[in-house]
Amino acid sequence: EKHPIFHFLGSLAENQISNKGAKALARSLLVNRSLMVLDMRSNSIGPTGAKALADALKKNQILLSLK
């Protein structure tokens, strides 16, 4: 079964994403092969969620824009 390819995921801004959500998204970014734009402005991500995202972005070479 083929999975859909997303180059742009609709805005995740203002969705009350917490550390738990940020960590889940970070795990997804580790295997991302298509998503190029992600908007996560104005969420509730704390230091641990931000670190998980930062660590994932060090390995992700596909994502071009993160807001």
N, CA, C and O atoms as a Tripos MOL2 file, in Angstrom:
@<TRIPOS>MOLECULE
protein
  268   267    67     0     0
PROTEIN
NO_CHARGES

@<TRIPOS>ATOM
      1 N           0.8450   -1.1820    0.0000 N.3       1 GLU1
      2 CA          0.0000    0.0000    0.0000 C.3       1 GLU1
      3 C           0.8830    1.2350    0.0000 C.2       1 GLU1
      4 O           1.8010    1.3550    0.8120 O.2       1 GLU1
      5 N           0.6000    2.1480   -0.9140 N.am      2 LYS2
      6 CA          1.3600    3.3940   -0.9810 C.3       2 LYS2
      7 C           0.8210    4.3990    0.0180 C.2       2 LYS2
      8 O          -0.3830    4.4920    0.2530 O.2       2 LYS2
      9 N           1.7390    5.1430    0.5950 N.am      3 HIS3
     10 CA          1.3540    6.2020    1.5160 C.3       3 HIS3
     11 C           1.3300    7.5180    0.7570 C.2       3 HIS3
     12 O           2.1240    7.7200   -0.1610 O.2       3 HIS3
     13 N           0.4230    8.4190    1.1310 N.am      4 PRO4
     14 CA          0.3830    9.7100    0.4420 C.3       4 PRO4
     15 C           1.6670   10.4920    0.6890 C.2       4 PRO4
     16 O           2.2910   10.3750    1.7430 O.2       4 PRO4
     17 N           2.0380   11.2730   -0.2810 N.am      5 ILE5
     18 CA          3.2230   12.1220   -0.1470 C.3       5 ILE5
     19 C           2.7550   13.5430    0.1220 C.2       5 ILE5
     20 O           2.0230   14.1290   -0.6760 O.2       5 ILE5
     21 N           3.1830   14.0910    1.2530 N.am      6 PHE6
     22 CA          2.8390   15.4540    1.6180 C.3       6 PHE6
     23 C           4.0780   16.3180    1.4860 C.2       6 PHE6
     24 O           5.1040   16.0490    2.1110 O.2       6 PHE6
     25 N           3.9790   17.3590    0.6660 N.am      7 HIS7
     26 CA          5.0730   18.3240    0.5930 C.3       7 HIS7
     27 C           4.8010   19.4730    1.5560 C.2       7 HIS7
     28 O           5.7240   20.0990    2.0780 O.2       7 HIS7
     29 N           3.5180   19.7340    1.7800 N.am      8 PHE8
     30 CA          3.1210   20.8020    2.7030 C.3       8 PHE8
     31 C           1.9930   20.2600    3.5630 C.2       8 PHE8
     32 O           0.9460   19.8680    3.0470 O.2       8 PHE8
     33 N           2.2000   20.2380    4.8410 N.am      9 LEU9
     34 CA          1.1660   19.8290    5.7800 C.3       9 LEU9
     35 C           0.4630   21.0980    6.2140 C.2       9 LEU9
     36 O           1.1110   22.0380    6.6750 O.2       9 LEU9
     37 N          -0.8510   21.1410    6.0760 N.am     10 GLY10
     38 CA         -1.5840   22.3260    6.5050 C.3      10 GLY10
     39 C          -1.0720   22.8250    7.8390 C.2      10 GLY10
     40 O          -0.4480   22.0660    8.5810 O.2      10 GLY10
     41 N          -1.3090   24.0210    8.1440 N.am     11 SER11
     42 CA         -0.7660   24.6380    9.3420 C.3      11 SER11
     43 C          -1.1320   23.8770   10.6130 C.2      11 SER11
     44 O          -2.2860   23.5030   10.8190 O.2      11 SER11
     45 N          -0.1380   23.6590   11.4520 N.am     12 LEU12
     46 CA         -0.3580   23.1060   12.7890 C.3      12 LEU12
     47 C          -0.2750   24.2160   13.8300 C.2      12 LEU12
     48 O          -0.1880   23.9500   15.0290 O.2      12 LEU12
     49 N          -0.3030   25.4520   13.3660 N.am     13 ALA13
     50 CA         -0.2310   26.6050   14.2710 C.3      13 ALA13
     51 C          -1.4700   26.6550   15.1500 C.2      13 ALA13
     52 O          -2.5700   26.3000   14.7280 O.2      13 ALA13
     53 N          -1.2660   27.1000   16.3720 N.am     14 GLU14
     54 CA         -2.3470   27.3090   17.3360 C.3      14 GLU14
     55 C          -3.1980   26.0570   17.5580 C.2      14 GLU14
     56 O          -4.4260   26.1320   17.5680 O.2      14 GLU14
     57 N          -2.5450   24.9140   17.7340 N.am     15 ASN15
     58 CA         -3.2490   23.6520   17.9600 C.3      15 ASN15
     59 C          -2.9710   23.0620   19.3350 C.2      15 ASN15
     60 O          -3.2690   21.8930   19.5810 O.2      15 ASN15
     61 N          -2.4050   23.8570   20.2270 N.am     16 GLN16
     62 CA         -2.1060   23.4150   21.5890 C.3      16 GLN16
     63 C          -1.2300   22.1630   21.6080 C.2      16 GLN16
     64 O          -1.3940   21.2980   22.4690 O.2      16 GLN16
     65 N          -0.3080   22.0690   20.6650 N.am     17 ILE17
     66 CA          0.6340   20.9450   20.6370 C.3      17 ILE17
     67 C           1.5690   21.0900   21.8250 C.2      17 ILE17
     68 O           2.1720   22.1430   22.0350 O.2      17 ILE17
     69 N           1.6810   20.0170   22.5990 N.am     18 SER18
     70 CA          2.5010   20.0250   23.8140 C.3      18 SER18
     71 C           3.8310   19.3210   23.5480 C.2      18 SER18
     72 O           4.1530   18.9850   22.4080 O.2      18 SER18
     73 N           4.5960   19.1050   24.6170 N.am     19 ASN19
     74 CA          5.8470   18.3510   24.4870 C.3      19 ASN19
     75 C           5.5910   16.9610   23.9140 C.2      19 ASN19
     76 O           6.3460   16.4830   23.0680 O.2      19 ASN19
     77 N           4.5270   16.3190   24.3780 N.am     20 LYS20
     78 CA          4.1990   14.9650   23.8960 C.3      20 LYS20
     79 C           3.9490   14.9750   22.3850 C.2      20 LYS20
     80 O           4.4500   14.1100   21.6670 O.2      20 LYS20
     81 N           3.1810   15.9450   21.9080 N.am     21 GLY21
     82 CA          2.9100   16.0560   20.4770 C.3      21 GLY21
     83 C           4.1580   16.3990   19.6870 C.2      21 GLY21
     84 O           4.3650   15.8870   18.5870 O.2      21 GLY21
     85 N           4.9910   17.2670   20.2470 N.am     22 ALA22
     86 CA          6.2300   17.6520   19.5740 C.3      22 ALA22
     87 C           7.1690   16.4590   19.4510 C.2      22 ALA22
     88 O           7.8360   16.2900   18.4300 O.2      22 ALA22
     89 N           7.2210   15.6350   20.4900 N.am     23 LYS23
     90 CA          8.0790   14.4400   20.4380 C.3      23 LYS23
     91 C           7.5710   13.4540   19.3900 C.2      23 LYS23
     92 O           8.3640   12.8380   18.6790 O.2      23 LYS23
     93 N           6.2580   13.3040   19.2940 N.am     24 ALA24
     94 CA          5.6870   12.4160   18.2710 C.3      24 ALA24
     95 C           5.9980   12.9460   16.8760 C.2      24 ALA24
     96 O           6.3440   12.1790   15.9770 O.2      24 ALA24
     97 N           5.8750   14.2430   16.7010 N.am     25 LEU25
     98 CA          6.1950   14.8460   15.4100 C.3      25 LEU25
     99 C           7.6780   14.7020   15.1020 C.2      25 LEU25
    100 O           8.0560   14.4780   13.9520 O.2      25 LEU25
    101 N           8.5130   14.8270   16.1140 N.am     26 ALA26
    102 CA          9.9600   14.6660   15.9220 C.3      26 ALA26
    103 C          10.2740   13.2610   15.4160 C.2      26 ALA26
    104 O          11.1180   13.0940   14.5350 O.2      26 ALA26
    105 N           9.6070   12.2590   15.9620 N.am     27 ARG27
    106 CA          9.8200   10.8830   15.4910 C.3      27 ARG27
    107 C           9.4300   10.7560   14.0190 C.2      27 ARG27
    108 O          10.0870   10.0500   13.2540 O.2      27 ARG27
    109 N           8.3660   11.4370   13.6330 N.am     28 SER28
    110 CA          7.9350   11.4150   12.2340 C.3      28 SER28
    111 C           8.9520   12.1100   11.3390 C.2      28 SER28
    112 O           9.2100   11.6650   10.2200 O.2      28 SER28
    113 N           9.5260   13.1950   11.8320 N.am     29 LEU29
    114 CA         10.5130   13.9170   11.0250 C.3      29 LEU29
    115 C          11.7670   13.0860   10.7820 C.2      29 LEU29
    116 O          12.4700   13.2970    9.7930 O.2      29 LEU29
    117 N          12.0480   12.1500   11.6680 N.am     30 LEU30
    118 CA         13.2260   11.2910   11.4800 C.3      30 LEU30
    119 C          13.0920   10.3930   10.2590 C.2      30 LEU30
    120 O          14.0940   10.0070    9.6580 O.2      30 LEU30
    121 N          11.8690   10.0610    9.8920 N.am     31 VAL31
    122 CA         11.6510    9.1830    8.7330 C.3      31 VAL31
    123 C          11.0220    9.9320    7.5600 C.2      31 VAL31
    124 O          10.6880    9.3250    6.5420 O.2      31 VAL31
    125 N          10.8610   11.2390    7.6990 N.am     32 ASN32
    126 CA         10.2580   12.0600    6.6500 C.3      32 ASN32
    127 C          11.0780   11.9860    5.3660 C.2      32 ASN32
    128 O          12.2990   12.1440    5.3740 O.2      32 ASN32
    129 N          10.3750   11.7420    4.2690 N.am     33 ARG33
    130 CA         11.0340   11.7220    2.9600 C.3      33 ARG33
    131 C          10.3660   12.6760    1.9760 C.2      33 ARG33
    132 O          10.7440   12.7130    0.8050 O.2      33 ARG33
    133 N           9.3700   13.4560    2.4370 N.am     34 SER34
    134 CA          8.6650   14.3090    1.4880 C.3      34 SER34
    135 C           8.2140   15.6640    2.0390 C.2      34 SER34
    136 O           8.1340   16.6270    1.2760 O.2      34 SER34
    137 N           7.9210   15.7690    3.3220 N.am     35 LEU35
    138 CA          7.3950   17.0180    3.8750 C.3      35 LEU35
    139 C           8.4570   18.1090    3.8360 C.2      35 LEU35
    140 O           9.5460   17.9470    4.3870 O.2      35 LEU35
    141 N           8.1320   19.2230    3.1800 N.am     36 MET36
    142 CA          9.1020   20.2880    3.0080 C.3      36 MET36
    143 C           8.7560   21.5550    3.7740 C.2      36 MET36
    144 O           9.6370   22.3830    4.0090 O.2      36 MET36
    145 N           7.4900   21.7340    4.1740 N.am     37 VAL37
    146 CA          7.0430   22.9450    4.8530 C.3      37 VAL37
    147 C           6.1850   22.5520    6.0480 C.2      37 VAL37
    148 O           5.2650   21.7430    5.9210 O.2      37 VAL37
    149 N           6.4870   23.1260    7.2070 N.am     38 LEU38
    150 CA          5.7320   22.8290    8.4150 C.3      38 LEU38
    151 C           5.5860   24.1020    9.2430 C.2      38 LEU38
    152 O           6.5760   24.7670    9.5470 O.2      38 LEU38
    153 N           4.3510   24.4390    9.6050 N.am     39 ASP39
    154 CA          4.0600   25.6320   10.4110 C.3      39 ASP39
    155 C           3.5390   25.1740   11.7620 C.2      39 ASP39
    156 O           2.4600   24.5880   11.8530 O.2      39 ASP39
    157 N           4.3100   25.4420   12.8140 N.am     40 MET40
    158 CA          3.9350   25.0320   14.1690 C.3      40 MET40
    159 C           3.9010   26.2140   15.1290 C.2      40 MET40
    160 O           4.0850   26.0390   16.3340 O.2      40 MET40
    161 N           3.6700   27.4060   14.6120 N.am     41 ARG41
    162 CA          3.6780   28.6030   15.4540 C.3      41 ARG41
    163 C           2.5790   28.5620   16.5160 C.2      41 ARG41
    164 O           1.5290   27.9470   16.3290 O.2      41 ARG41
    165 N           2.8500   29.2270   17.6240 N.am     42 SER42
    166 CA          1.8850   29.4640   18.7050 C.3      42 SER42
    167 C           1.2990   28.1720   19.2780 C.2      42 SER42
    168 O           0.0790   28.0150   19.3360 O.2      42 SER42
    169 N           2.1550   27.2600   19.6940 N.am     43 ASN43
    170 CA          1.7390   26.0480   20.3730 C.3      43 ASN43
    171 C           2.2720   26.0690   21.7970 C.2      43 ASN43
    172 O           2.8190   27.0790   22.2400 O.2      43 ASN43
    173 N           2.1190   24.9810   22.5050 N.am     44 SER44
    174 CA          2.5400   24.8970   23.9130 C.3      44 SER44
    175 C           3.7430   23.9740   24.0750 C.2      44 SER44
    176 O           3.8020   23.1740   25.0090 O.2      44 SER44
    177 N           4.6820   24.0910   23.1740 N.am     45 ILE45
    178 CA          5.8590   23.2210   23.1890 C.3      45 ILE45
    179 C           6.8860   23.7970   24.1610 C.2      45 ILE45
    180 O           7.2890   24.9550   24.0500 O.2      45 ILE45
    181 N           7.2990   22.9640   25.1130 N.am     46 GLY46
    182 CA          8.2870   23.3720   26.0960 C.3      46 GLY46
    183 C           9.6880   22.9520   25.6890 C.2      46 GLY46
    184 O           9.8990   22.5220   24.5550 O.2      46 GLY46
    185 N          10.6450   23.0700   26.5940 N.am     47 PRO47
    186 CA         12.0450   22.7560   26.2900 C.3      47 PRO47
    187 C          12.2850   21.3240   25.8250 C.2      47 PRO47
    188 O          13.0860   21.1100   24.9150 O.2      47 PRO47
    189 N          11.6210   20.3450   26.4160 N.am     48 THR48
    190 CA         11.8890   18.9560   26.0050 C.3      48 THR48
    191 C          11.3280   18.6730   24.6160 C.2      48 THR48
    192 O          11.9410   17.9460   23.8350 O.2      48 THR48
    193 N          10.1730   19.2420   24.3070 N.am     49 GLY49
    194 CA          9.6160   19.0770   22.9680 C.3      49 GLY49
    195 C          10.4560   19.7850   21.9300 C.2      49 GLY49
    196 O          10.6740   19.2630   20.8370 O.2      49 GLY49
    197 N          10.9320   20.9810   22.2700 N.am     50 ALA50
    198 CA         11.7860   21.7420   21.3520 C.3      50 ALA50
    199 C          13.0970   21.0120   21.0890 C.2      50 ALA50
    200 O          13.5890   21.0050   19.9610 O.2      50 ALA50
    201 N          13.6610   20.3980   22.1230 N.am     51 LYS51
    202 CA         14.9060   19.6530   21.9400 C.3      51 LYS51
    203 C          14.6920   18.4420   21.0410 C.2      51 LYS51
    204 O          15.5330   18.1410   20.1940 O.2      51 LYS51
    205 N          13.5690   17.7450   21.2210 N.am     52 ALA52
    206 CA         13.2680   16.5860   20.3710 C.3      52 ALA52
    207 C          13.1550   17.0140   18.9090 C.2      52 ALA52
    208 O          13.6740   16.3420   18.0170 O.2      52 ALA52
    209 N          12.4760   18.1340   18.6700 N.am     53 LEU53
    210 CA         12.3560   18.6380   17.2980 C.3      53 LEU53
    211 C          13.7170   19.0470   16.7440 C.2      53 LEU53
    212 O          14.0420   18.7390   15.5970 O.2      53 LEU53
    213 N          14.5090   19.7400   17.5540 N.am     54 ALA54
    214 CA         15.8350   20.1830   17.1020 C.3      54 ALA54
    215 C          16.7220   18.9910   16.7490 C.2      54 ALA54
    216 O          17.4260   19.0130   15.7400 O.2      54 ALA54
    217 N          16.6860   17.9540   17.5790 N.am     55 ASP55
    218 CA         17.4930   16.7650   17.3110 C.3      55 ASP55
    219 C          17.0480   16.0770   16.0200 C.2      55 ASP55
    220 O          17.8770   15.6040   15.2440 O.2      55 ASP55
    221 N          15.7280   16.0250   15.7970 N.am     56 ALA56
    222 CA         15.2150   15.4020   14.5750 C.3      56 ALA56
    223 C          15.6130   16.2120   13.3470 C.2      56 ALA56
    224 O          15.9420   15.6470   12.3040 O.2      56 ALA56
    225 N          15.5810   17.5310   13.4730 N.am     57 LEU57
    226 CA         15.9180   18.3830   12.3320 C.3      57 LEU57
    227 C          17.3940   18.3030   11.9570 C.2      57 LEU57
    228 O          17.7590   18.6020   10.8200 O.2      57 LEU57
    229 N          18.2370   17.9100   12.8880 N.am     58 LYS58
    230 CA         19.6540   17.7220   12.5660 C.3      58 LYS58
    231 C          19.8330   16.5930   11.5640 C.2      58 LYS58
    232 O          20.7840   16.5840   10.7830 O.2      58 LYS58
    233 N          18.8960   15.6310   11.5960 N.am     59 LYS59
    234 CA         18.9940   14.4600   10.7160 C.3      59 LYS59
    235 C          18.1030   14.5690    9.4910 C.2      59 LYS59
    236 O          18.3400   13.8870    8.4940 O.2      59 LYS59
    237 N          17.0810   15.4160    9.5480 N.am     60 ASN60
    238 CA         16.1410   15.5610    8.4490 C.3      60 ASN60
    239 C          16.7050   16.5360    7.4260 C.2      60 ASN60
    240 O          17.0000   17.6860    7.7530 O.2      60 ASN60
    241 N          16.8540   16.0780    6.1970 N.am     61 GLN61
    242 CA         17.3930   16.9500    5.1520 C.3      61 GLN61
    243 C          16.3600   17.3040    4.1120 C.2      61 GLN61
    244 O          16.7000   17.8640    3.0700 O.2      61 GLN61
    245 N          15.1040   16.9900    4.3700 N.am     62 ILE62
    246 CA         14.0240   17.2590    3.4180 C.3      62 ILE62
    247 C          13.2760   18.5460    3.7720 C.2      62 ILE62
    248 O          12.9620   19.3500    2.8940 O.2      62 ILE62
    249 N          12.9910   18.7340    5.0680 N.am     63 LEU63
    250 CA         12.2220   19.8920    5.5000 C.3      63 LEU63
    251 C          12.9910   21.1690    5.2220 C.2      63 LEU63
    252 O          14.1250   21.3310    5.6740 O.2      63 LEU63
    253 N          12.3680   22.0830    4.4700 N.am     64 LEU64
    254 CA         13.0330   23.3300    4.0980 C.3      64 LEU64
    255 C          12.5650   24.5270    4.9070 C.2      64 LEU64
    256 O          13.3020   25.5010    5.0580 O.2      64 LEU64
    257 N          11.3420   24.4620    5.4320 N.am     65 SER65
    258 CA         10.7840   25.5920    6.1540 C.3      65 SER65
    259 C          10.0340   25.1130    7.3870 C.2      65 SER65
    260 O           9.1320   24.2800    7.2930 O.2      65 SER65
    261 N          10.4140   25.6460    8.5450 N.am     66 LEU66
    262 CA          9.7270   25.3710    9.7970 C.3      66 LEU66
    263 C           9.4520   26.6940   10.4700 C.2      66 LEU66
    264 O          10.3710   27.4580   10.7660 O.2      66 LEU66
    265 N           8.1830   26.9600   10.7100 N.am     67 LYS67
    266 CA          7.8010   28.2020   11.3870 C.3      67 LYS67
    267 C           7.2890   27.8530   12.7560 C.2      67 LYS67
    268 O           6.9060   28.7420   13.5170 O.2      67 LYS67
@<TRIPOS>BOND
     1     1     2 1
     2     2     3 1
     3     3     4 2
     4     3     5 am
     5     5     6 1
     6     6     7 1
     7     7     8 2
     8     7     9 am
     9     9    10 1
    10    10    11 1
    11    11    12 2
    12    11    13 am
    13    13    14 1
    14    14    15 1
    15    15    16 2
    16    15    17 am
    17    17    18 1
    18    18    19 1
    19    19    20 2
    20    19    21 am
    21    21    22 1
    22    22    23 1
    23    23    24 2
    24    23    25 am
    25    25    26 1
    26    26    27 1
    27    27    28 2
    28    27    29 am
    29    29    30 1
    30    30    31 1
    31    31    32 2
    32    31    33 am
    33    33    34 1
    34    34    35 1
    35    35    36 2
    36    35    37 am
    37    37    38 1
    38    38    39 1
    39    39    40 2
    40    39    41 am
    41    41    42 1
    42    42    43 1
    43    43    44 2
    44    43    45 am
    45    45    46 1
    46    46    47 1
    47    47    48 2
    48    47    49 am
    49    49    50 1
    50    50    51 1
    51    51    52 2
    52    51    53 am
    53    53    54 1
    54    54    55 1
    55    55    56 2
    56    55    57 am
    57    57    58 1
    58    58    59 1
    59    59    60 2
    60    59    61 am
    61    61    62 1
    62    62    63 1
    63    63    64 2
    64    63    65 am
    65    65    66 1
    66    66    67 1
    67    67    68 2
    68    67    69 am
    69    69    70 1
    70    70    71 1
    71    71    72 2
    72    71    73 am
    73    73    74 1
    74    74    75 1
    75    75    76 2
    76    75    77 am
    77    77    78 1
    78    78    79 1
    79    79    80 2
    80    79    81 am
    81    81    82 1
    82    82    83 1
    83    83    84 2
    84    83    85 am
    85    85    86 1
    86    86    87 1
    87    87    88 2
    88    87    89 am
    89    89    90 1
    90    90    91 1
    91    91    92 2
    92    91    93 am
    93    93    94 1
    94    94    95 1
    95    95    96 2
    96    95    97 am
    97    97    98 1
    98    98    99 1
    99    99   100 2
   100    99   101 am
   101   101   102 1
   102   102   103 1
   103   103   104 2
   104   103   105 am
   105   105   106 1
   106   106   107 1
   107   107   108 2
   108   107   109 am
   109   109   110 1
   110   110   111 1
   111   111   112 2
   112   111   113 am
   113   113   114 1
   114   114   115 1
   115   115   116 2
   116   115   117 am
   117   117   118 1
   118   118   119 1
   119   119   120 2
   120   119   121 am
   121   121   122 1
   122   122   123 1
   123   123   124 2
   124   123   125 am
   125   125   126 1
   126   126   127 1
   127   127   128 2
   128   127   129 am
   129   129   130 1
   130   130   131 1
   131   131   132 2
   132   131   133 am
   133   133   134 1
   134   134   135 1
   135   135   136 2
   136   135   137 am
   137   137   138 1
   138   138   139 1
   139   139   140 2
   140   139   141 am
   141   141   142 1
   142   142   143 1
   143   143   144 2
   144   143   145 am
   145   145   146 1
   146   146   147 1
   147   147   148 2
   148   147   149 am
   149   149   150 1
   150   150   151 1
   151   151   152 2
   152   151   153 am
   153   153   154 1
   154   154   155 1
   155   155   156 2
   156   155   157 am
   157   157   158 1
   158   158   159 1
   159   159   160 2
   160   159   161 am
   161   161   162 1
   162   162   163 1
   163   163   164 2
   164   163   165 am
   165   165   166 1
   166   166   167 1
   167   167   168 2
   168   167   169 am
   169   169   170 1
   170   170   171 1
   171   171   172 2
   172   171   173 am
   173   173   174 1
   174   174   175 1
   175   175   176 2
   176   175   177 am
   177   177   178 1
   178   178   179 1
   179   179   180 2
   180   179   181 am
   181   181   182 1
   182   182   183 1
   183   183   184 2
   184   183   185 am
   185   185   186 1
   186   186   187 1
   187   187   188 2
   188   187   189 am
   189   189   190 1
   190   190   191 1
   191   191   192 2
   192   191   193 am
   193   193   194 1
   194   194   195 1
   195   195   196 2
   196   195   197 am
   197   197   198 1
   198   198   199 1
   199   199   200 2
   200   199   201 am
   201   201   202 1
   202   202   203 1
   203   203   204 2
   204   203   205 am
   205   205   206 1
   206   206   207 1
   207   207   208 2
   208   207   209 am
   209   209   210 1
   210   210   211 1
   211   211   212 2
   212   211   213 am
   213   213   214 1
   214   214   215 1
   215   215   216 2
   216   215   217 am
   217   217   218 1
   218   218   219 1
   219   219   220 2
   220   219   221 am
   221   221   222 1
   222   222   223 1
   223   223   224 2
   224   223   225 am
   225   225   226 1
   226   226   227 1
   227   227   228 2
   228   227   229 am
   229   229   230 1
   230   230   231 1
   231   231   232 2
   232   231   233 am
   233   233   234 1
   234   234   235 1
   235   235   236 2
   236   235   237 am
   237   237   238 1
   238   238   239 1
   239   239   240 2
   240   239   241 am
   241   241   242 1
   242   242   243 1
   243   243   244 2
   244   243   245 am
   245   245   246 1
   246   246   247 1
   247   247   248 2
   248   247   249 am
   249   249   250 1
   250   250   251 1
   251   251   252 2
   252   251   253 am
   253   253   254 1
   254   254   255 1
   255   255   256 2
   256   255   257 am
   257   257   258 1
   258   258   259 1
   259   259   260 2
   260   259   261 am
   261   261   262 1
   262   262   263 1
   263   263   264 2
   264   263   265 am
   265   265   266 1
   266   266   267 1
   267   267   268 2
@<TRIPOS>SUBSTRUCTURE
     1 GLU1         2 RESIDUE 1 A GLU
     2 LYS2         6 RESIDUE 1 A LYS
     3 HIS3        10 RESIDUE 1 A HIS
     4 PRO4        14 RESIDUE 1 A PRO
     5 ILE5        18 RESIDUE 1 A ILE
     6 PHE6        22 RESIDUE 1 A PHE
     7 HIS7        26 RESIDUE 1 A HIS
     8 PHE8        30 RESIDUE 1 A PHE
     9 LEU9        34 RESIDUE 1 A LEU
    10 GLY10       38 RESIDUE 1 A GLY
    11 SER11       42 RESIDUE 1 A SER
    12 LEU12       46 RESIDUE 1 A LEU
    13 ALA13       50 RESIDUE 1 A ALA
    14 GLU14       54 RESIDUE 1 A GLU
    15 ASN15       58 RESIDUE 1 A ASN
    16 GLN16       62 RESIDUE 1 A GLN
    17 ILE17       66 RESIDUE 1 A ILE
    18 SER18       70 RESIDUE 1 A SER
    19 ASN19       74 RESIDUE 1 A ASN
    20 LYS20       78 RESIDUE 1 A LYS
    21 GLY21       82 RESIDUE 1 A GLY
    22 ALA22       86 RESIDUE 1 A ALA
    23 LYS23       90 RESIDUE 1 A LYS
    24 ALA24       94 RESIDUE 1 A ALA
    25 LEU25       98 RESIDUE 1 A LEU
    26 ALA26      102 RESIDUE 1 A ALA
    27 ARG27      106 RESIDUE 1 A ARG
    28 SER28      110 RESIDUE 1 A SER
    29 LEU29      114 RESIDUE 1 A LEU
    30 LEU30      118 RESIDUE 1 A LEU
    31 VAL31      122 RESIDUE 1 A VAL
    32 ASN32      126 RESIDUE 1 A ASN
    33 ARG33      130 RESIDUE 1 A ARG
    34 SER34      134 RESIDUE 1 A SER
    35 LEU35      138 RESIDUE 1 A LEU
    36 MET36      142 RESIDUE 1 A MET
    37 VAL37      146 RESIDUE 1 A VAL
    38 LEU38      150 RESIDUE 1 A LEU
    39 ASP39      154 RESIDUE 1 A ASP
    40 MET40      158 RESIDUE 1 A MET
    41 ARG41      162 RESIDUE 1 A ARG
    42 SER42      166 RESIDUE 1 A SER
    43 ASN43      170 RESIDUE 1 A ASN
    44 SER44      174 RESIDUE 1 A SER
    45 ILE45      178 RESIDUE 1 A ILE
    46 GLY46      182 RESIDUE 1 A GLY
    47 PRO47      186 RESIDUE 1 A PRO
    48 THR48      190 RESIDUE 1 A THR
    49 GLY49      194 RESIDUE 1 A GLY
    50 ALA50      198 RESIDUE 1 A ALA
    51 LYS51      202 RESIDUE 1 A LYS
    52 ALA52      206 RESIDUE 1 A ALA
    53 LEU53      210 RESIDUE 1 A LEU
    54 ALA54      214 RESIDUE 1 A ALA
    55 ASP55      218 RESIDUE 1 A ASP
    56 ALA56      222 RESIDUE 1 A ALA
    57 LEU57      226 RESIDUE 1 A LEU
    58 LYS58      230 RESIDUE 1 A LYS
    59 LYS59      234 RESIDUE 1 A LYS
    60 ASN60      238 RESIDUE 1 A ASN
    61 GLN61      242 RESIDUE 1 A GLN
    62 ILE62      246 RESIDUE 1 A ILE
    63 LEU63      250 RESIDUE 1 A LEU
    64 LEU64      254 RESIDUE 1 A LEU
    65 SER65      258 RESIDUE 1 A SER
    66 LEU66      262 RESIDUE 1 A LEU
    67 LYS67      266 RESIDUE 1 A LYS
